[in-house]
Amino acid sequence: MNITDREFDDVMAIGMVAGGSITIPHVRRASRLWSELKEDNQA
């Protein structure tokens, strides 16, 4: 993957500002997936 954790966090923060609280479940799911992808990529 060609993005850093910082860039991912920035994108999620922008999504929260633009989408409001309705995006919280999606941000949580995306964060879990991001963590899993990082683990798979390190293996």
WOWO-V312053 format. One record per backbone hydrogen bond with DSSP energy under -1.0 kcal/mol. NH is the residue of the N-H (numbers start at 0). CO is the residue of the C=O. If there is no record, write none. Layout:
nh	co
NH	CO
NH	CO
//
This chain:
nh	co
7	3
8	4
9	5
10	6
11	7
12	8
13	9
14	10
15	11
16	12
17	13
18	14
19	15
22	19
23	20
26	22
27	23
28	24
29	25
30	26
31	27
32	28
33	29
34	30
35	31
36	32
37	33
38	34
39	35
40	36
41	37
42	38
//
